[in-house]
Amino acid sequence: MNNAAPAAAIERCAGLDRRLVTAVRHIRVLDTVAWPAAVERQFLEALKRGHEALPHFAYHRPDFSAQRAELAAIAAAADTTQPLGAYLARSAASWQTAAGMLEAVGTANVTAPSIALYGRPGDVLPGGGQTNLDAARYFLQIAEELGDGEALPEAEYCIPAQVLRDEVQAEVDAMFGARKVGVEIDPDLTAKAAAGATRIRLRGATCFSEYDRSQLLAHEAFVHTLTARNGRAQPVLKSLARTAPRATATQEGLAVFAELMSGSIDIARLQRISLRILAIDRALDGADFIETYRWFRAHGQGITDSFHSTQRVYRGVPVTGGAAFTKDNVYLAGLLTVHTFFRWALKRRRLDLLAHLFAGKLALEDAIALRPCFADGSVAAPAYLPPWLRRSQGLAAKLAFSLFANRIHMGRIGEWE
């Protein structure tokens, strides 16, 4: 599709995309692998009595055979010689993998498709021989050195969830319009926050820091909610309002990159992300839930946070070791990959590709592959952009500095010590 796509071809893709949206409507990865709040209460109550008991509950195992068949039919019908058709085939295939993964929920068979979708800690990062595991160890070492081997200090004050809700509501109203996006408190939410096109949820009974507030806005509101709303506004690919499993690494990497560019990230955040990657590696090597929980505690996390961090690793898989749900692998790998992509785009004077990333729930390859579609209007430019990207000159300065600074070899300045 070097020129404008024929109207008939676009309409055919729109029809396939509508089928895709319908087929994946009930394929909800995190909801399917989530643990009920009662599991946490039981574990913490047992701890108070001096017992560390492996969590246990029965997952509801879905049957997605009809959806998988429909997704296979969509992929087969898509014209992969055209950018829109190739996008639909890629996305349908990744949803098939996710559906198969969820049908195995509660068993070790979740691990292989999880790795296919999200990678594993030993994967090599783009542009060199370093792995995600190497990066996690590096950031953890920096965090421990800053804390002299102790846990990093806690926030000096707590923002109650109700106060944070009102503050975030005001910010999202200013971005998207009054009450276009609601901010709610969810007492059963495992993560500190979760965001969709019309709703941002905050975990109840949780202490939030000022860094939590700024990270939540940069990550959840101005990436996850923003890209969902831009995806909803697409003229052809309405599926861009939902994150296809193959786009998860880009979307989470972009969200953490937004924290970095907006000055919202702190070393404690990188420490938490790095610990989760190392924990996934330990679980794959055979560590069970209790061993991983103790490991988080030994690295300075509190009782509740250690439980939450551990259960993220064992969502959907047996807690007895040798299996893991690897989604948390994408945060650091995604951050480093997105950062490399932004630098690549600046070096080639292609800053237009950066805005394309926010047109919906895109993977990095989509921003490039769909360029003809942005040109002919079959993929619309994003209506909303995060504040740090709208300040393109400031972004260019940060990236240009990063490009040049990478040429400086640290060994040449060792005489400062």
Beta strands, then each sheet from edge to edge (+ up, - down):
strand 1: 182-186
strand 2: 193-195
strand 3: 199-203
sheet 1: 1+ 3+ 2-
end
